[in-house]
Amino acid sequence: MQKTEVESGSRGPLLSLAPMEGLTGHTFRRIHAACFGPLDRYYTPFLTPPRVGSSFGKRDCGEVDPDNNAGLDVVPQLLTRNADEFVWAAELLAKMGYREVNLNIGCPSGTVVAKGKGAGFLRSVDELDAFLGEICRRSPIPVSVKTRIGIAEDAEYDEILAMFRRHPLAELIVHPRVQKDRYRGIPRWKPYGETLRTAPFPVAYNGDIFTCGDMDALLAAYPETRHVMLGRGILANPALARMLGGGPALTLAELEGFHDKLFCTYEAEMGGNAVFRMKEWWFYAKCSFADPLSVHRAVRKVRTVKDYRAATETIFRNGKLADAPGFRAT
Ligand SMILES: Cc1cc2nc3c(=O)[nH]c(=O)nc-3n(C[C@H](O)[C@H](O)[C@H](O)COP(=O)(O)O)c2cc1C
């Protein structure tokens, strides 16, 4: 299910879809690729490694089932601080044909951080150092990492980066915020630039690339950028990667076609719960409309499939895309 490594050529950096729990799972990836063309790479939302000797849980099994990822370059992401379980999961993934596994050291959620996982691992750099040493040595497939730059202060990153540099990572994806920022404030480009300049392994950038202008600014500041991971930008404007490659802008008709396929597939998978799954997507997608508030109001109180269909028909019949569709923090 994995393609050969895609080199970033003259057309710009390699583009990947961010792991986003509840949003960018296999159904979204597949339908997005069918409607807008595949991105160069995809990361699964974080998976919990099974106990050593056991299989992945039902939901995670579907996420990594090679049939659900056919034709796409997918990197499974794990959230854990247990090296044995990481390595066991990497062995299972290697047998399924995956050629890289990603470690989540960025999740800012309070419950995850309290357990010392996700961004919480950045609190104990020595333990993370030992953990990375062990998993890089024992994993049958290369290990990449997606990280934040600290817990509370940007200055923490000097020590964190020095630690990363000691490990043979397949790639380091930098989301240059600290855990306490969650997704607020502006990502700091300097720590990303410092990583690009000094890391002995490939480096990727992630954070707030929502428009072609955002990408132009990043590339003007760091022309050596080789991989940019896109998250909320693609949720709001599913044509973003195409546009970054010089392709045409999003149209309302194609947004509607994408929406209809996504909703029908979720409905077949989970019945009426598809409404709630789609409402999470609308949180981002509404930003691409000229009047996001009216879109928000139209879907906010909907609970049933019938009401959902009526609301979205109205949105697509009467709505107008913004002049520059894209995610905006509200
Ligand atoms: C609802 C939501 C779920 C997310 N789930 C994950 C996840 O499972 N793993 C991960 O590494 N990051 C996760 N992230 C972070 C995104 O991958 C990404 O780093 C973040 O959205 C910033 O990139 P963007 O500005 O392009 O959206 C999540 C973010 C959001 C908002």
Ligand as a Chemical Component Dictionary entry (heavy atoms), coordinates in Angstrom:
data_LIG
# 
_chem_comp.id                   LIG 
_chem_comp.type                 NON-POLYMER 
_chem_comp.pdbx_formal_charge   0 
_chem_comp.three_letter_code    LIG 
# 
loop_
_chem_comp_atom.comp_id 
_chem_comp_atom.atom_id 
_chem_comp_atom.alt_atom_id 
_chem_comp_atom.type_symbol 
_chem_comp_atom.charge 
_chem_comp_atom.model_Cartn_x 
_chem_comp_atom.model_Cartn_y 
_chem_comp_atom.model_Cartn_z 
_chem_comp_atom.pdbx_ordinal 
LIG C1  C1  C 0 -8.964 17.786 16.403 1  
LIG C2  C2  C 0 -7.484 17.546 16.260 2  
LIG C3  C3  C 0 -6.977 16.244 16.352 3  
LIG C4  C4  C 0 -5.589 16.012 16.241 4  
LIG N1  N1  N 0 -5.101 14.730 16.331 5  
LIG C5  C5  C 0 -3.751 14.510 16.228 6  
LIG C6  C6  C 0 -3.196 13.192 16.275 7  
LIG O1  O1  O 0 -3.913 12.179 16.387 8  
LIG N2  N2  N 0 -1.842 13.078 16.196 9  
LIG C7  C7  C 0 -1.011 14.173 16.041 10 
LIG O2  O2  O 0 0.205  14.023 15.975 11 
LIG N3  N3  N 0 -1.519 15.415 15.970 12 
LIG C8  C8  C 0 -2.858 15.607 16.043 13 
LIG N4  N4  N 0 -3.347 16.874 15.906 14 
LIG C9  C9  C 0 -2.434 17.970 15.531 15 
LIG C10 C10 C 0 -2.361 18.096 13.994 16 
LIG O3  O3  O 0 -1.755 16.947 13.433 17 
LIG C11 C11 C 0 -1.527 19.332 13.595 18 
LIG O4  O4  O 0 -0.273 19.232 14.214 19 
LIG C12 C12 C 0 -2.203 20.635 14.011 20 
LIG O5  O5  O 0 -3.551 20.684 13.561 21 
LIG C13 C13 C 0 -1.417 21.840 13.482 22 
LIG O6  O6  O 0 -1.330 21.792 12.077 23 
LIG P1  P1  P 0 -2.288 22.743 11.162 24 
LIG O7  O7  O 0 -2.047 24.142 11.615 25 
LIG O8  O8  O 0 -1.841 22.464 9.743  26 
LIG O9  O9  O 0 -3.691 22.307 11.444 27 
LIG C14 C14 C 0 -4.709 17.117 16.034 28 
LIG C15 C15 C 0 -5.231 18.413 15.942 29 
LIG C16 C16 C 0 -6.593 18.642 16.059 30 
LIG C17 C17 C 0 -7.111 20.065 15.969 31 
# 
loop_
_chem_comp_bond.comp_id 
_chem_comp_bond.atom_id_1 
_chem_comp_bond.atom_id_2 
_chem_comp_bond.value_order 
_chem_comp_bond.pdbx_ordinal 
LIG C1  C2  SING 1  
LIG C2  C3  SING 2  
LIG C2  C16 DOUB 3  
LIG C3  C4  DOUB 4  
LIG C4  N1  SING 5  
LIG C4  C14 SING 6  
LIG N1  C5  DOUB 7  
LIG C5  C6  SING 8  
LIG C5  C8  SING 9  
LIG C6  O1  DOUB 10 
LIG C6  N2  SING 11 
LIG N2  C7  SING 12 
LIG C7  O2  DOUB 13 
LIG C7  N3  SING 14 
LIG N3  C8  DOUB 15 
LIG C8  N4  SING 16 
LIG N4  C9  SING 17 
LIG N4  C14 SING 18 
LIG C9  C10 SING 19 
LIG C10 O3  SING 20 
LIG C10 C11 SING 21 
LIG C11 O4  SING 22 
LIG C11 C12 SING 23 
LIG C12 O5  SING 24 
LIG C12 C13 SING 25 
LIG C13 O6  SING 26 
LIG O6  P1  SING 27 
LIG P1  O7  DOUB 28 
LIG P1  O8  SING 29 
LIG P1  O9  SING 30 
LIG C14 C15 DOUB 31 
LIG C15 C16 SING 32 
LIG C16 C17 SING 33 
# 
